Amino acid sequence: MEKSNASSQNYWLRSGLLSLSEKVAAMTFNLGTAMLLLRLLTKEEFATWGIFVLLTYFVEMGRSGLLQNGMVRALATRKDDRTEQANIITAAFLLNIAYSVFSNLIIWFCADWICLQYQVPLLADMLPIYFLTNFLMAFCTHSNFVQQANFEFRGLFWTSVFYRGVPFVWVFWCWVAGDTVVLWQISWTVFAGVALAALVAWWYARTFLFLSKKLDLKWLMNLASYGKFVLGTNLSTMFYKNIDKLTLGQMLGPAAFAVYDAAGRVTQLVEAPAFSIAAVVFPKSAEKMALDGPSGVKNLYERSVGATLAVILPFVVFVLVFAEPIIQIFAGSQYLESANVLRLTAFFGLFMPFAVQFGTVLDSTGKAAVNFGYTFLTALINLGLSYLLIQRFGLYGAAYAILIGYTLSFGLMQNYLHRQFRINALKAFMHVPEFYRFSWELLKKRFLK
């Protein structure tokens, strides 16, 4: 029993640190790229880059929804059946390629409308290059999903290093050399980063990539059927998290989008611990539901949210106190008006762990349709509030809208979790001191060694 507990603790510590390292690497390169571009581009050009990044995030979150959870869940519960694993992996890969084709077609049809609505004509030069990148992402993400299903997270870290690091290195070189940054050239650096990331992801996943000689239509339909709800959930999540920026950019123009996005980039720091823990919790949550039922899921949810809050709370306090210096360092003096907006958006982070783990619990226990319903409802609430409050309060109205929407959504989601799993949100806060004690004891042991 002691050996089993030690093995379990090692899994959480090793996997959690690797997953967190992957998110921190991605976040560091993303923020570094944004910090440099805020200084190298005009507000209108930065808004173009922001729309491009947002568009690609929508595509990748949709891909993750369609394939990741369903594939990981299926593989994690069939570890001893190599034939079934091969059928699942083959069906998922073909579905991934089909998604790239479909998403490219949608972007192609909508490109002119997006450029016109958000006043970003330079986006038209970036999208054709992204169409090629989108196909490479199918190979990259497929290998990463297979790794996650087998509790292997090393490849995910190196994937992020290359995917996010190559564009950063190029922008950094332009800044040092004093060269002009051309947006379509950044698209090529993203392509190069994804190409290298795909090779690394395949290298770490190659021992788990069992391919079948023929397509199992049953698994193709099962993955698509399960994934359609998670896809809808992920797109709704992206929508309600970014509806403030999208509405602001449409109503007030690219300059307002750039100012608000400067604050939003800092706030995204809190997503790293939330999604890192979610990536580790998901396969374990599926196992817990199969072995222990709702009680196992309840304990897992409360502890994982508590661990995430323990990381996020100091960040929120720091941002509230030092908003102006943070914006000055991150974006420069031309964006100082973002400081008070940043103080408001910092509170978004307090809701993030509950929302992320809500989705993790429902998706891993086969309730993806319910998760989609709640997320879509939140998106509609945020959309309505954004249009009402931006007209009245401008930049601050966007932050007020999302904060109110998150509060309403939090109440609805916690009510459902309490009814279905007897989960108590307040108990998550009780686990925060426990996380600090555990971290302190771990540091003391390391120091004494």
Secondary structure, DSSP 8 states (H G I E B T S, - for coil): -HHHHHHHHHHHHHHHHHHHHHHHHHHHHHHHHHHHHHHHS-HHHHHHHHHHHHHHHHHHHHHIIIIIHHHHHHHHT-TT-HHHHHHHHHHHHHHHHHHHHHHHHHHHHHHHHHHHHTT-TTHHHHHHHHHHHHHHHHHHHHHHHHHHHTT--HHHHHHHHHHHHHHHHHHHHHHHHT----HHHHHHHHHHHHHHHHHHHHHHHTTT----SS--HHHHHHHHHHHHHHHHHHHHHHHHHHHHHHHHHHHH-HHHHHHHHHHHHHHGGGHHHHHHHHHHHHHHHHHHHHHHTHHHHHHHHHHHHHHHHHHHHHHHHHHHHSHHHHHHHHT-GGGGGGHHHHHHHHTHHHHHHHHHHHHHHHHHTT-HHHHHHHHHHHHHHHHHHHHHHHHHHTHHHHHHHHHHHHHHHHHHHHHHHHHHH---HHHHHHHHHHHHHHHHHHHHHHHH-
